[in-house]
Amino acid sequence: MADSISGINSSSLLAAVLQQASNKQELAVAVVKKGQEVEAAQGEAALKLIDSAATAAAGKIDTYV
């Protein structure tokens, strides 16, 4: 009875706890990676917007003297 906790083998309980911790860590890494992908996409979109604004306004820049 010392090897079991409510009929569950203690080594399998430990394995389940370690697997859950590993799954949580993998989820956290996936969330961070997705955030990085979103930031990269936003950066690329911002650069495209700046480039399109620069080409659309070429020779049409207002200057105030």
Chimera marker file (.cmm) of the C-alpha trace (Angstrom):
<marker_set name="trace">
<marker id="1" x="0.000" y="0.000" z="0.000" r="1" g="1" b="0" radius="0.5"/>
<marker id="2" x="2.999" y="2.307" z="0.432" r="1" g="1" b="0" radius="0.5"/>
<marker id="3" x="3.591" y="2.244" z="-3.349" r="1" g="1" b="0" radius="0.5"/>
<marker id="4" x="0.083" y="3.295" z="-4.246" r="1" g="1" b="0" radius="0.5"/>
<marker id="5" x="-2.013" y="6.377" z="-3.663" r="1" g="1" b="0" radius="0.5"/>
<marker id="6" x="-5.709" y="5.541" z="-3.737" r="1" g="1" b="0" radius="0.5"/>
<marker id="7" x="-5.029" y="2.626" z="-6.073" r="1" g="1" b="0" radius="0.5"/>
<marker id="8" x="-2.818" y="4.618" z="-8.454" r="1" g="1" b="0" radius="0.5"/>
<marker id="9" x="0.817" y="3.682" z="-8.806" r="1" g="1" b="0" radius="0.5"/>
<marker id="10" x="2.940" y="6.571" z="-7.497" r="1" g="1" b="0" radius="0.5"/>
<marker id="11" x="5.355" y="6.369" z="-10.440" r="1" g="1" b="0" radius="0.5"/>
<marker id="12" x="2.510" y="6.733" z="-12.945" r="1" g="1" b="0" radius="0.5"/>
<marker id="13" x="1.149" y="9.662" z="-10.922" r="1" g="1" b="0" radius="0.5"/>
<marker id="14" x="4.566" y="11.307" z="-11.041" r="1" g="1" b="0" radius="0.5"/>
<marker id="15" x="4.764" y="10.680" z="-14.786" r="1" g="1" b="0" radius="0.5"/>
<marker id="16" x="1.342" y="12.285" z="-15.262" r="1" g="1" b="0" radius="0.5"/>
<marker id="17" x="2.333" y="15.347" z="-13.217" r="1" g="1" b="0" radius="0.5"/>
<marker id="18" x="5.585" y="15.715" z="-15.162" r="1" g="1" b="0" radius="0.5"/>
<marker id="19" x="3.721" y="15.338" z="-18.468" r="1" g="1" b="0" radius="0.5"/>
<marker id="20" x="1.258" y="18.038" z="-17.428" r="1" g="1" b="0" radius="0.5"/>
<marker id="21" x="4.122" y="20.379" z="-16.518" r="1" g="1" b="0" radius="0.5"/>
<marker id="22" x="5.751" y="19.676" z="-19.871" r="1" g="1" b="0" radius="0.5"/>
<marker id="23" x="2.485" y="20.361" z="-21.692" r="1" g="1" b="0" radius="0.5"/>
<marker id="24" x="2.085" y="23.693" z="-19.890" r="1" g="1" b="0" radius="0.5"/>
<marker id="25" x="5.616" y="24.696" z="-20.845" r="1" g="1" b="0" radius="0.5"/>
<marker id="26" x="5.041" y="23.732" z="-24.488" r="1" g="1" b="0" radius="0.5"/>
<marker id="27" x="1.845" y="25.775" z="-24.505" r="1" g="1" b="0" radius="0.5"/>
<marker id="28" x="3.658" y="28.804" z="-23.091" r="1" g="1" b="0" radius="0.5"/>
<marker id="29" x="6.357" y="28.504" z="-25.765" r="1" g="1" b="0" radius="0.5"/>
<marker id="30" x="3.700" y="28.206" z="-28.489" r="1" g="1" b="0" radius="0.5"/>
<marker id="31" x="1.953" y="31.345" z="-27.214" r="1" g="1" b="0" radius="0.5"/>
<marker id="32" x="5.219" y="33.314" z="-27.227" r="1" g="1" b="0" radius="0.5"/>
<marker id="33" x="6.059" y="32.119" z="-30.746" r="1" g="1" b="0" radius="0.5"/>
<marker id="34" x="2.599" y="33.093" z="-31.995" r="1" g="1" b="0" radius="0.5"/>
<marker id="35" x="3.025" y="36.536" z="-30.437" r="1" g="1" b="0" radius="0.5"/>
<marker id="36" x="6.349" y="36.922" z="-32.224" r="1" g="1" b="0" radius="0.5"/>
<marker id="37" x="4.746" y="35.903" z="-35.521" r="1" g="1" b="0" radius="0.5"/>
<marker id="38" x="1.992" y="38.486" z="-35.031" r="1" g="1" b="0" radius="0.5"/>
<marker id="39" x="4.527" y="41.211" z="-34.221" r="1" g="1" b="0" radius="0.5"/>
<marker id="40" x="6.563" y="40.325" z="-37.309" r="1" g="1" b="0" radius="0.5"/>
<marker id="41" x="3.461" y="40.429" z="-39.504" r="1" g="1" b="0" radius="0.5"/>
<marker id="42" x="2.464" y="43.806" z="-38.060" r="1" g="1" b="0" radius="0.5"/>
<marker id="43" x="5.972" y="45.137" z="-38.678" r="1" g="1" b="0" radius="0.5"/>
<marker id="44" x="5.911" y="43.963" z="-42.285" r="1" g="1" b="0" radius="0.5"/>
<marker id="45" x="2.468" y="45.506" z="-42.783" r="1" g="1" b="0" radius="0.5"/>
<marker id="46" x="3.687" y="48.800" z="-41.325" r="1" g="1" b="0" radius="0.5"/>
<marker id="47" x="6.691" y="48.838" z="-43.663" r="1" g="1" b="0" radius="0.5"/>
<marker id="48" x="4.464" y="48.127" z="-46.665" r="1" g="1" b="0" radius="0.5"/>
<marker id="49" x="2.158" y="50.953" z="-45.609" r="1" g="1" b="0" radius="0.5"/>
<marker id="50" x="5.073" y="53.362" z="-45.278" r="1" g="1" b="0" radius="0.5"/>
<marker id="51" x="6.465" y="52.306" z="-48.661" r="1" g="1" b="0" radius="0.5"/>
<marker id="52" x="3.103" y="52.678" z="-50.366" r="1" g="1" b="0" radius="0.5"/>
<marker id="53" x="2.592" y="56.099" z="-48.806" r="1" g="1" b="0" radius="0.5"/>
<marker id="54" x="6.053" y="57.205" z="-49.923" r="1" g="1" b="0" radius="0.5"/>
<marker id="55" x="5.513" y="56.088" z="-53.530" r="1" g="1" b="0" radius="0.5"/>
<marker id="56" x="1.996" y="57.507" z="-53.686" r="1" g="1" b="0" radius="0.5"/>
<marker id="57" x="3.179" y="60.898" z="-52.426" r="1" g="1" b="0" radius="0.5"/>
<marker id="58" x="6.349" y="61.070" z="-54.529" r="1" g="1" b="0" radius="0.5"/>
<marker id="59" x="6.756" y="64.628" z="-55.722" r="1" g="1" b="0" radius="0.5"/>
<marker id="60" x="3.663" y="65.712" z="-53.825" r="1" g="1" b="0" radius="0.5"/>
<marker id="61" x="5.157" y="66.516" z="-50.441" r="1" g="1" b="0" radius="0.5"/>
<marker id="62" x="3.783" y="69.727" z="-48.968" r="1" g="1" b="0" radius="0.5"/>
<marker id="63" x="6.332" y="72.027" z="-47.434" r="1" g="1" b="0" radius="0.5"/>
<marker id="64" x="5.561" y="75.033" z="-45.348" r="1" g="1" b="0" radius="0.5"/>
<marker id="65" x="7.907" y="77.974" z="-45.358" r="1" g="1" b="0" radius="0.5"/>
<link id1="1" id2="2" r="1" g="1" b="0" radius="0.2"/>
<link id1="2" id2="3" r="1" g="1" b="0" radius="0.2"/>
<link id1="3" id2="4" r="1" g="1" b="0" radius="0.2"/>
<link id1="4" id2="5" r="1" g="1" b="0" radius="0.2"/>
<link id1="5" id2="6" r="1" g="1" b="0" radius="0.2"/>
<link id1="6" id2="7" r="1" g="1" b="0" radius="0.2"/>
<link id1="7" id2="8" r="1" g="1" b="0" radius="0.2"/>
<link id1="8" id2="9" r="1" g="1" b="0" radius="0.2"/>
<link id1="9" id2="10" r="1" g="1" b="0" radius="0.2"/>
<link id1="10" id2="11" r="1" g="1" b="0" radius="0.2"/>
<link id1="11" id2="12" r="1" g="1" b="0" radius="0.2"/>
<link id1="12" id2="13" r="1" g="1" b="0" radius="0.2"/>
<link id1="13" id2="14" r="1" g="1" b="0" radius="0.2"/>
<link id1="14" id2="15" r="1" g="1" b="0" radius="0.2"/>
<link id1="15" id2="16" r="1" g="1" b="0" radius="0.2"/>
<link id1="16" id2="17" r="1" g="1" b="0" radius="0.2"/>
<link id1="17" id2="18" r="1" g="1" b="0" radius="0.2"/>
<link id1="18" id2="19" r="1" g="1" b="0" radius="0.2"/>
<link id1="19" id2="20" r="1" g="1" b="0" radius="0.2"/>
<link id1="20" id2="21" r="1" g="1" b="0" radius="0.2"/>
<link id1="21" id2="22" r="1" g="1" b="0" radius="0.2"/>
<link id1="22" id2="23" r="1" g="1" b="0" radius="0.2"/>
<link id1="23" id2="24" r="1" g="1" b="0" radius="0.2"/>
<link id1="24" id2="25" r="1" g="1" b="0" radius="0.2"/>
<link id1="25" id2="26" r="1" g="1" b="0" radius="0.2"/>
<link id1="26" id2="27" r="1" g="1" b="0" radius="0.2"/>
<link id1="27" id2="28" r="1" g="1" b="0" radius="0.2"/>
<link id1="28" id2="29" r="1" g="1" b="0" radius="0.2"/>
<link id1="29" id2="30" r="1" g="1" b="0" radius="0.2"/>
<link id1="30" id2="31" r="1" g="1" b="0" radius="0.2"/>
<link id1="31" id2="32" r="1" g="1" b="0" radius="0.2"/>
<link id1="32" id2="33" r="1" g="1" b="0" radius="0.2"/>
<link id1="33" id2="34" r="1" g="1" b="0" radius="0.2"/>
<link id1="34" id2="35" r="1" g="1" b="0" radius="0.2"/>
<link id1="35" id2="36" r="1" g="1" b="0" radius="0.2"/>
<link id1="36" id2="37" r="1" g="1" b="0" radius="0.2"/>
<link id1="37" id2="38" r="1" g="1" b="0" radius="0.2"/>
<link id1="38" id2="39" r="1" g="1" b="0" radius="0.2"/>
<link id1="39" id2="40" r="1" g="1" b="0" radius="0.2"/>
<link id1="40" id2="41" r="1" g="1" b="0" radius="0.2"/>
<link id1="41" id2="42" r="1" g="1" b="0" radius="0.2"/>
<link id1="42" id2="43" r="1" g="1" b="0" radius="0.2"/>
<link id1="43" id2="44" r="1" g="1" b="0" radius="0.2"/>
<link id1="44" id2="45" r="1" g="1" b="0" radius="0.2"/>
<link id1="45" id2="46" r="1" g="1" b="0" radius="0.2"/>
<link id1="46" id2="47" r="1" g="1" b="0" radius="0.2"/>
<link id1="47" id2="48" r="1" g="1" b="0" radius="0.2"/>
<link id1="48" id2="49" r="1" g="1" b="0" radius="0.2"/>
<link id1="49" id2="50" r="1" g="1" b="0" radius="0.2"/>
<link id1="50" id2="51" r="1" g="1" b="0" radius="0.2"/>
<link id1="51" id2="52" r="1" g="1" b="0" radius="0.2"/>
<link id1="52" id2="53" r="1" g="1" b="0" radius="0.2"/>
<link id1="53" id2="54" r="1" g="1" b="0" radius="0.2"/>
<link id1="54" id2="55" r="1" g="1" b="0" radius="0.2"/>
<link id1="55" id2="56" r="1" g="1" b="0" radius="0.2"/>
<link id1="56" id2="57" r="1" g="1" b="0" radius="0.2"/>
<link id1="57" id2="58" r="1" g="1" b="0" radius="0.2"/>
<link id1="58" id2="59" r="1" g="1" b="0" radius="0.2"/>
<link id1="59" id2="60" r="1" g="1" b="0" radius="0.2"/>
<link id1="60" id2="61" r="1" g="1" b="0" radius="0.2"/>
<link id1="61" id2="62" r="1" g="1" b="0" radius="0.2"/>
<link id1="62" id2="63" r="1" g="1" b="0" radius="0.2"/>
<link id1="63" id2="64" r="1" g="1" b="0" radius="0.2"/>
<link id1="64" id2="65" r="1" g="1" b="0" radius="0.2"/>
</marker_set>
